[in-house]
Amino acid sequence: MKKNTTKMTIGIDLGDTMSQICILDSDSEKVWEGSIRTTATRFTKFFAPYHQSTAAIEAGTHSPWVSHLLSSMGLKVYVANPFKVTAMWKTHYKSDKRDALILAQIAQFNPSFLHPITHRNEDAQLDLAIIKSRDALVRARTAWVNHIRGTVKQFGLRVKASSTEAFPKRFMENLEDFPEPLIPALLPIVKLIDQLTQQIRVYDKQIERLCNTKYTETLSVRQIQGVGPVTALAFVLTFESPERFPDRRRAGSFLGLTPRRDQSGSSDKQLRISKHGNPYLRRLLVACAQYILGPHARESDLRTYGERIFKRGGKNAKRRAVVAVARKLSVLMLALWATGEVYDPLRHSKKAA
């Protein structure tokens, strides 16, 4: 390894236990290549001499703490968007060494080709972990409820319709209707579902507390009917700042709610949404949009906008209306967050009148 370790360009292919490193000098010559353990102690020791260098990593499980660590040591860190850096995985010859080399070469030639992303700060990550843990329990509870419903159907029986929270109670009310040998197989899962519901309520209280005390800006976006504490907090923690995009309409693209495009000459195909960005927040916003267009929501400009798209008809009209409302909802939430103004759900309708 050369003595002068400043102003190098480093490509790092992060692995769960070992990470591949490729270091290039200012002349694009390979200075060092090898692997080190993916631990904070080893990274701190290895990269200490490279405090004025540039590093490129790919977004993944370890990229948040690695990017924070290297940045705190003085390195310029680019976190590559894996959905955009297709040169790394569209090949017949893929290896960790090759990935590290490509990251270093792109970072040295033109970092914008990495389509770099910015990880949220550690404090936001810790609070977001509460939301993600709640989501994991909700998905587990849904899977177990579906398992029980599917199992009893095999015997020509049904558990009466109910909310997921009320499912254990409804199951116990109809316990005598099920074959006695089947009960020992299902009853332990029913009890676990009830325990999950109790823990989900605990998370709900923690999220509500965070919204009311630490992240009071969520109160602005919660003015919209259908946007609850979970969606509001996930939105604020994901975007971190209402000024993240100079053009707020880019929020939909950031969340993967805009259609992909494949245009060439006179051909301009209609494609599905890109689904880039945060899949969890996108799912929350789609759920809010479904409520806004549902039978229990009040009249609003958002609802009118979605109904207008739905009335156009055509294949998948309802689905397109939901996605369009979710996209418009993300822009509206950013605007309310930035201005803090009182939300009028019929503002545009009143102006038109």
C-alpha positions in Angstrom: 0.0 0.0 0.0 1.3 3.5 -0.8 2.4 5.8 2.0 0.2 8.7 0.9 -3.4 7.6 1.7 -5.1 11.0 1.4 -7.5 11.8 -1.4 -8.0 8.2 -2.5 -11.3 6.9 -4.0 -12.6 3.8 -2.2 -15.2 1.3 -3.3 -16.7 -0.8 -0.6 -19.0 -3.8 -1.3 -20.6 -4.4 2.1 -21.1 -7.9 3.2 -22.8 -9.3 6.4 -19.5 -10.6 7.8 -16.8 -9.5 5.4 -16.6 -6.4 3.1 -14.6 -6.1 -0.1 -12.5 -3.0 -0.5 -11.0 -1.5 -3.7 -8.8 1.7 -3.4 -7.9 3.8 -6.4 -5.3 6.7 -6.5 -5.8 10.0 -8.4 -4.5 8.2 -11.6 -7.2 5.5 -11.3 -4.6 3.0 -10.5 -5.5 0.2 -8.1 -3.6 0.9 -4.8 -5.1 -1.9 -2.7 -7.7 -4.6 -2.9 -8.8 -7.0 -0.2 -11.5 -7.7 2.4 -12.0 -6.7 6.0 -14.5 -7.6 8.7 -17.8 -5.6 8.7 -17.5 -4.3 12.2 -17.3 -0.7 13.5 -13.9 -1.4 15.2 -12.3 -2.8 12.1 -13.7 -0.1 9.9 -12.5 2.7 12.2 -9.0 1.2 12.3 -8.7 0.6 8.6 -10.1 3.9 7.3 -8.4 6.2 9.8 -5.6 7.1 7.4 -8.1 7.9 4.6 -9.9 10.8 6.3 -9.6 13.0 3.2 -10.7 10.3 0.7 -14.0 9.6 -1.1 -15.9 6.3 -0.4 -18.7 4.7 -2.3 -21.0 2.1 -0.8 -24.3 0.5 -2.0 -27.4 1.0 0.0 -28.3 -2.0 2.2 -28.6 -3.3 5.7 -25.2 -2.1 6.9 -25.0 1.1 4.8 -26.6 3.4 7.4 -24.1 2.9 10.2 -21.2 2.6 7.8 -22.0 5.9 6.1 -22.4 7.7 9.5 -19.2 6.2 10.7 -17.1 7.1 7.7 -18.6 10.6 7.5 -17.7 11.2 11.1 -14.1 10.3 10.3 -13.9 12.9 7.5 -14.5 10.8 4.4 -16.9 12.0 1.7 -19.4 9.1 1.4 -21.7 8.4 -1.5 -24.4 5.8 -0.9 -25.4 4.3 -4.3 -29.0 3.6 -5.1 -29.0 -0.1 -6.1 -32.1 0.4 -8.3 -30.2 2.8 -10.5 -26.6 1.4 -10.6 -27.5 -1.3 -13.1 -23.8 -1.7 -14.2 -23.2 -3.7 -11.0 -25.7 -6.5 -11.5 -26.5 -6.6 -15.2 -23.5 -8.8 -16.1 -22.6 -12.4 -16.7 -19.6 -12.0 -14.4 -20.5 -10.7 -10.9 -18.3 -10.8 -7.9 -17.7 -8.7 -4.7 -14.3 -7.6 -6.1 -15.9 -6.4 -9.3 -18.7 -4.5 -7.4 -16.1 -2.7 -5.2 -14.1 -1.7 -8.3 -17.1 -0.4 -10.1 -18.2 1.6 -7.1 -14.7 3.2 -6.9 -14.5 3.9 -10.6 -18.0 5.6 -10.8 -17.3 7.6 -7.6 -14.1 8.9 -9.2 -15.4 9.5 -12.7 -18.8 11.0 -11.9 -20.5 10.4 -8.5 -23.9 11.5 -9.9 -24.0 8.2 -11.8 -24.4 6.5 -8.4 -27.7 8.3 -7.9 -26.6 8.8 -4.3 -29.2 8.7 -1.5 -29.0 10.2 2.0 -29.6 8.0 5.1 -31.7 9.5 7.8 -29.9 10.4 11.1 -29.5 7.8 13.8 -32.1 9.4 16.1 -34.8 9.1 13.4 -33.7 5.5 12.7 -34.3 4.6 16.3 -37.8 6.1 16.4 -38.6 4.6 13.0 -37.6 1.2 14.5 -40.7 1.4 16.7 -42.9 1.8 13.6 -41.2 -1.0 11.8 -41.5 -3.3 14.8 -45.2 -2.6 15.0 -45.5 -3.3 11.3 -43.8 -6.7 11.7 -46.3 -7.6 14.5 -49.2 -6.5 12.4 -48.1 -8.6 9.4 -47.5 -11.6 11.7 -50.9 -11.3 13.2 -52.6 -11.1 9.8 -50.7 -14.2 8.6 -51.8 -16.2 11.7 -55.4 -15.1 11.3 -55.4 -16.1 7.7 -53.8 -19.5 8.7 -56.7 -20.2 11.1 -59.4 -19.1 8.7 -57.9 -21.3 6.0 -57.5 -24.3 8.3 -61.1 -24.3 9.5 -62.4 -23.9 5.9 -60.8 -27.3 5.1 -63.4 -28.8 7.5 -66.3 -26.9 6.0 -66.4 -24.3 8.7 -65.9 -20.6 9.0 -64.9 -18.1 11.7 -67.4 -15.3 11.5 -66.2 -12.0 10.0 -64.7 -9.5 12.4 -61.8 -7.1 12.7 -58.4 -8.6 13.3 -58.3 -7.2 16.8 -61.7 -8.9 17.7 -60.7 -12.2 16.0 -59.6 -14.1 19.2 -62.9 -13.2 20.9 -65.0 -14.2 17.9 -63.1 -17.5 17.7 -63.7 -18.3 21.3 -67.4 -17.5 20.9 -67.7 -20.2 18.2 -65.3 -22.7 19.9 -68.0 -25.4 20.2 -68.6 -25.3 16.4 -65.1 -26.6 15.6 -64.0 -30.3 15.8 -62.6 -31.1 19.2 -59.3 -32.6 17.8 -58.7 -29.4 15.8 -58.9 -27.1 18.9 -55.4 -28.0 20.3 -53.8 -27.1 17.0 -55.4 -23.7 16.7 -56.0 -22.4 20.3 -52.3 -21.6 21.0 -52.1 -19.5 17.9 -55.3 -17.7 18.9 -53.8 -16.8 22.2 -50.6 -15.6 20.5 -52.8 -13.4 18.2 -54.3 -11.8 21.3 -50.8 -11.2 22.8 -49.7 -9.6 19.6 -52.7 -7.3 19.7 -51.8 -6.2 23.2 -48.2 -5.4 22.1 -49.4 -3.5 19.0 -51.5 -1.3 21.3 -48.3 -0.6 23.3 -46.5 0.5 20.2 -49.6 2.6 19.2 -49.3 4.5 22.5 -45.5 5.0 22.0 -46.1 6.4 18.5 -48.9 8.7 19.7 -46.6 10.0 22.4 -43.8 10.7 19.9 -46.2 12.6 17.7 -47.5 14.7 20.5 -44.2 15.5 22.2 -41.1 15.0 20.0 -42.5 15.3 16.5 -45.3 17.9 16.8 -45.0 18.7 13.1 -47.0 15.5 12.6 -50.1 17.3 13.9 -50.2 19.4 10.7 -50.4 16.3 8.4 -52.8 14.6 10.7 -55.4 17.2 9.8 -56.2 15.1 6.7 -58.9 12.6 7.4 -57.4 9.1 7.0 -53.9 10.0 8.0 -53.2 8.6 11.5 -50.2 8.8 13.9 -48.4 5.9 12.3 -48.6 7.3 8.7 -47.8 10.8 9.9 -44.7 9.8 11.9 -43.4 7.5 9.2 -43.8 10.3 6.7 -41.9 12.8 8.8 -39.1 10.4 9.8 -38.7 9.3 6.1 -38.5 12.8 4.6 -36.9 14.4 7.7 -37.4 17.9 6.2 -40.4 19.5 4.3 -37.8 21.3 2.2 -36.1 18.1 1.0 -37.4 18.7 -2.5 -37.5 22.2 -4.1 -40.5 20.9 -6.1 -42.9 19.1 -3.8 -44.4 17.2 -6.7 -41.3 15.1 -6.7 -42.5 13.4 -3.5 -44.6 11.0 -5.5 -41.6 10.0 -7.6 -39.4 9.6 -4.5 -41.9 7.1 -3.1 -42.3 5.2 -6.4 -45.9 6.4 -7.0 -45.2 7.7 -10.5 -45.5 5.5 -13.6 -42.4 4.2 -15.3 -41.8 5.3 -18.8 -40.6 3.6 -22.0 -40.7 6.1 -24.9 -39.0 5.7 -28.2 -40.1 7.5 -31.4 -43.9 7.3 -31.7 -44.1 4.6 -29.1 -44.9 5.7 -25.5 -46.0 2.7 -23.4 -48.2 3.1 -20.4 -46.4 1.3 -17.6 -47.1 0.6 -13.9 -45.6 2.7 -11.1 -41.9 2.4 -10.5 -42.3 1.3 -6.8 -38.9 2.8 -6.0 -38.2 4.4 -2.6 -39.7 3.4 0.7 -42.1 0.5 0.2 -43.6 0.7 3.8 -44.4 4.4 3.5 -45.8 3.8 0.0 -48.1 1.1 1.4 -49.3 3.4 4.2 -50.1 6.2 1.8 -52.0 3.8 -0.5 -54.0 2.6 2.6 -54.9 6.3 3.4 -55.9 6.8 -0.2 -58.2 3.8 -0.1 -59.9 5.2 3.0 -60.3 8.6 1.4 -62.0 7.0 -1.5 -64.0 4.6 0.7 -67.6 4.9 2.0 -66.7 6.4 5.4 -64.6 9.4 4.4 -66.0 12.9 4.2 -66.1 14.9 1.1 -62.8 16.5 0.1 -60.8 17.8 -2.9 -58.7 14.6 -2.7 -61.8 12.4 -2.8 -63.2 14.4 -5.7 -59.9 14.1 -7.6 -59.9 10.3 -7.2 -63.5 9.9 -8.1 -62.9 11.9 -11.3 -60.2 9.5 -12.3 -62.3 6.5 -11.4 -65.2 7.7 -13.5 -63.1 7.8 -16.6 -63.4 4.0 -16.5 -61.1 1.7 -18.3 -59.0 -1.2 -17.0 -57.9 -0.9 -13.4 -59.6 2.5 -13.0 -60.1 2.0 -9.3 -56.4 1.1 -8.8 -55.2 4.1 -10.8 -57.5 6.4 -8.8 -56.0 5.1 -5.5 -52.4 5.5 -6.7 -53.2 9.0 -8.0 -54.7 10.1 -4.7 -51.8 8.6 -2.7 -49.4 10.6 -4.9 -51.4 13.8 -4.5 -51.6 13.1 -0.7 -47.8 12.9 -0.4 -47.5 16.4 -2.0 -50.3 17.8 0.2 -48.7 16.4 3.4 -45.4 18.1 2.5 -47.2 21.4 1.9 -49.0 21.3 5.2 -45.8 20.3 7.0 -43.9 23.2 5.4 -46.5 25.9 6.0 -48.2 24.6 9.2 -51.5 26.2 7.9 -55.0 24.9 8.8 -56.2 22.3 6.3 -59.4 23.0 4.4 -60.4 19.7 2.7 -62.7 21.6 0.2 -60.4 24.6 -0.5 -60.3 24.1 -4.3 -63.9 23.3 -4.5 -64.9 26.5 -2.8 -62.6 28.5 -5.1 -64.2 26.9 -8.2 -67.7 27.7 -6.8 
